[in-house]
Amino acid sequence: PYVIVCNHQASLDLMGMVEVIPDRCVPIAKKELMYLGTVGLSCWLSGVIFIDRHRREDAIDVISQTARTMQRENVR
């Protein structure tokens, strides 16, 4: 298992990063991207995990659930 941390400058950079990250790797994005029309829809359909950066506990909960799912399904 590994974590890739990308410091991108714009919200649209996420679409380019999806093309270069390895298979079976799921990006995590801020929840605000979900409401950007076609960008948000395409991110949602491609399986991006959205976290709410303004609610720390909710963000931790989403990441914890993702980690449990990865362990349960034995995926990287």
C-alpha positions in Angstrom: 0.0 0.0 0.0 1.1 3.5 -0.7 -0.1 7.1 -0.6 0.6 9.6 -3.4 0.4 13.3 -2.3 -0.1 15.8 -5.0 0.0 19.5 -4.5 -1.9 20.8 -7.5 -2.7 24.4 -8.3 -6.2 24.2 -9.7 -9.2 22.0 -9.4 -8.9 20.8 -13.0 -5.5 19.4 -12.3 -7.2 16.4 -10.6 -8.4 15.3 -14.0 -4.8 15.1 -15.3 -3.6 13.4 -12.2 -6.2 10.6 -12.7 -4.5 9.8 -16.0 -1.0 9.3 -14.5 -1.7 7.6 -11.2 -1.4 3.8 -11.1 -4.3 1.4 -11.6 -6.4 0.6 -8.5 -5.4 3.9 -6.9 -8.3 6.2 -6.0 -7.9 10.0 -5.6 -9.3 11.9 -2.7 -10.6 15.4 -3.4 -12.2 18.2 -1.5 -16.0 18.0 -1.4 -16.3 21.4 -3.2 -15.2 19.8 -6.5 -18.4 17.7 -6.4 -20.5 20.8 -7.2 -18.5 22.0 -10.2 -20.9 20.7 -12.9 -19.3 18.3 -15.4 -16.0 18.2 -13.5 -17.8 17.1 -10.3 -19.9 14.6 -12.2 -17.0 13.0 -14.0 -15.0 12.8 -10.7 -18.0 11.2 -8.9 -18.5 8.7 -11.8 -14.8 7.8 -11.8 -14.9 6.9 -8.1 -13.2 9.9 -6.5 -13.6 10.0 -2.7 -14.7 13.4 -1.6 -13.9 14.7 1.9 -15.1 17.8 3.6 -12.1 19.8 4.7 -14.1 22.1 6.9 -15.4 19.3 9.1 -12.4 17.5 10.4 -14.3 14.7 12.1 -16.2 13.8 8.9 -13.0 13.8 6.8 -11.3 11.5 9.3 -14.4 9.2 9.2 -14.5 9.0 5.4 -10.8 8.2 5.3 -11.1 5.6 8.1 -14.0 3.9 6.3 -12.0 3.8 3.1 -9.0 2.2 4.9 -11.3 -0.4 6.4 -12.8 -1.2 3.0 -9.3 -1.5 1.5 -8.3 -4.0 4.3 -11.5 -6.0 4.1 -11.3 -6.4 0.3 -7.5 -6.8 0.4 -6.7 -4.1 -2.1 -3.9 -1.7 -2.4 
